[in-house]
Amino acid sequence: MKKIILLFILAFCLNAKDLTVGMELAYPPFEMSDNAGNPSGISVDFLKEFAKENNYTLKIQNIAWDGLIPALKSKKIDLIMSSMSISEQRQKVLDFTVPYAKANLAILSAKKSNINSINDLNQKGKIIALKRGTSAHIYAQKHLKNAKILVFDKENAAILEVVQAKADGFIYDQMSIYKAWKKNPEQTKAIFTPFEEKPEQWAIALNKDNAKLKQELDKFIQKSKENGFFDFLAQKYLKDIQDIFKEQNLEFFF
């Protein structure tokens, strides 16, 4: 009997399919590296469970943000899970799963700039630092045409512009803005008040011809919402942020 079970497990493993995922390991605690340099975080834990349940061999590639979509379109990777929001622009070339999280954009402003709202940023002479290709970048191009926009490949470079008062504001998600403000409370101010019509919806991106994988992911996302897996991940990685969101009366990610 033991031999039969071992043969079954071996056959199951041999039939496992490779699942190559692209993410930028630069957004803790969702996508990051542990002390040994291995991928870790909420997205990694989620995908490990998905791969286990659906018989995939998971492979994660750390790819710079602006290289993720080209890698997916050229089929070097099977999907992107990197805290990416759904947008009309991206939907023209990609498919998305059902959303698994939501986030609002927020502002990190230089204290010297006297910025208190998104309207204060959208003024001639104001300078906004942004990370290239992000939803904040897309939003600014569409709605903040009066300001001068500086684009950077890394959010830390954009944040530094605000800390040094070379830029009036940096736009990103609320969690990142909070962390940047806590590190630089003397030079910056955090503005959490939502200014979009609705929160950004985070989802997993796939090519449009990968309907089977999309169906599997949609099913697992819905299951994870119902069985408390996302709540478990929030408690594991986001407890302090979750408490802060409650204090600020802000809508949480999950």
N, C-alpha and C positions, 0 to 999 in steps of 0.2 A: 504493500500500500504506500509506504514512504517513497519507494522508487517511482511509483506512478505520479505522486504529487511533485517530486523533484523534476520529473520529465515535463510535467505540465508547466511548472514555473519556468523551466529552461526554454520551452517552446514559446511561452508568453514573452519572455525577454528577447528572444531571437526575433520575434515578430514586431518588436517595438520600432516605431518610426522616429526618425530624427525630427526635432522641432527646433529650428534656429531662430532665436529671438534677438532683436536689436533693442538696446536701451543705452542711454547715456548715464553712466554710473556717477552722477554728480548732483543728485537731488535727494539727499537723505531726508527722512527715513524711507522714502519710496524706492529709490534706486541708488545704491551706494556699494562700496567695497568694505569688507571687514578687515580686521588687523592683518590677516594673512593675504589680503589682496583678492579674495574671492567675492563674487557678486553676492549681495545681501540686500535685505529690505523687504518692504511690503510686496512690491511687484514680484520679486524673486520667490518669496514664500508662496505667493498665490500661484505662480506658474509651476512651481515644483509639485504642488498638490494637483493642479490641472493635468500635468504630464503623467503623474502617477496614476490618476484615475482613468486617463484616456490612452494609456500605453504609448507614451512618447518618451524618447530620450532627449532630455532638455539640453540645449547648448545656448549659452548667452554670449553675445558679442557686445563689447563696450564700444559704442560708436558716437562720435561727436554729433550734437543735436542736428546741425544742418546736413549731416550725411545720412540720417536715418531714413528719410523718405526716398532718396536716390537708391539706397541699399535695398529697400523693399521693392521698389519698382523694377530694379534689375534682378530681383529674386535671389539676391545673395542672402537674404533672411526671409523667414516665413511670416513674421509679424513684428509689430512695434508695440511694446508696452513700456512707456516712458513718461507717464503723467501727461499724455498728449490729449488736447481737447479737440472735440469735433468742431469743424468749421466748414462753411460753404466752400471755401477755397480748397481745402484738403479733400472734401468729398467729391470734387471733380475728378480726382485721380486715384482716390483710395476708397476702400470700404471700411466701415467701422462696426464693431460689436455694439450691443446695447451698452449704455454708460454703466460704469462700475463706481464712479465717484464724481463729485462736483466741487468746484472751487470758484470763488470770486477773485477778481483782480483787486489789488490794493496799491497804495502809493507809499514809497519811501521818499520823503522830501528833505532837502537840506534846510536846517533850521533858519539859516540866513535868508532863505528865499521867501519866507512868509507864505507858503503854500498851504491851503486848508481844504481844497477840493480839486476835482478833476478840471473844473472850469478855470481855476487859477493857473493850471498848467497850460491850458490851451490858449496861450496869449503870445503875441509877437514879442520876441526877445527872450522867451523862456526856452530852456534847453532840457530835453528829456533823454535819459540814457536807457537803452533797451537791449535785451538779448535777441540776437538775430533769429528770425523764424518762429518766435514764440507767439502765443495768442495775444500777448501784450503788444508785440511789434505789429501784428495785423490790426489790432484795435487802434493803435496810434496812427497808423497810416490812413485809416478810414475816418477817424473822428477828431484827431488832434493836429489838423493841418496848419494851424497858426504858429505852432511851436517848431523849434529846430530839433530834429531827431538825430541822436548819435547811436549807432548800432555797434554792438560788441558780440564776440563769439562766446564769451563767458560772462555769467551774471556777476561774478566777483569784480570783474573789470568795470561793469556798469555801476555797481554799488560804490566802488571806490570814487567814481566821478562825483557822486552825491556827497559822500563823506568829506571829500576835499572841496566841496562847494563849486566844482567845475560844471556841474549840472544841477538843475533845480529839482528834478525828481526822477525816480526809477519806478517802473510799473512791473509788477509780477504778482504771483498768487499770495494770499494772505499769510500763509505759514512762512514763506520765505521772507516776506517783508517783516514779519514779527521778529524772526531770527536776526535779520540784518540790523534792525533797530535796537535789539537788546545788546548787540555787540558794539553799537556806536550811538549810545543814548545822548551823548553830549553834542554830537554833530548833526543828528538826524531826528526826524519825527515820523511816526507811522500813522497813516490815514487808512482805516479799515472800511470806512463807509462804502458799500457797494455802489458802483456807478454804471454798471452794465444793466441791460434790461432783464437779464436772467443769468444765473451762474454758468460758468464754463462746465461743460459735460466731458469728463474724461472717459476715454474708451480705448480699446485695443484696435490698432490699424492693421488691415490686411489688404492684399490685392483683390480686385473685384472678381477674379476667377477662382477664388478659394472659398466657395460657399460651404463646403463640408466642415472646414476648420472653424468658420464663423459660427455655424450652427452648434458645434461642440462648445465653443467658448461662451456663446450666449446662454446655453443651458447651464454651464458651470457658474457663470456670474450670477444668474438668477438663484441657483441653488445656494451659493455662498451668502447671498443676502438673506435667504430664508432660514438657513441652518446656523447662522451666527458666526460664520467664518470671518467675515469682514469685521464684526465686532471684536473677535479675538485678535485680529491683526491690529486694530485700533488700540486695544488695551496693551498689546505688546510693544508697539512702536510710537504711539501718539498720545499717551496718557496725559502728559503735561500740556500738550497743545489742545487736547480735547477740553481740559479744564479751563484753559484760557478762552477758548471759543464760547464756552458756557457763560463765563464772566462778562464777555463782550456782547453776549446775545447774538452770536454769529452762527450761521448755518454750517454744520460740520461736513467733512468730506463724504462720509458714508451715511 
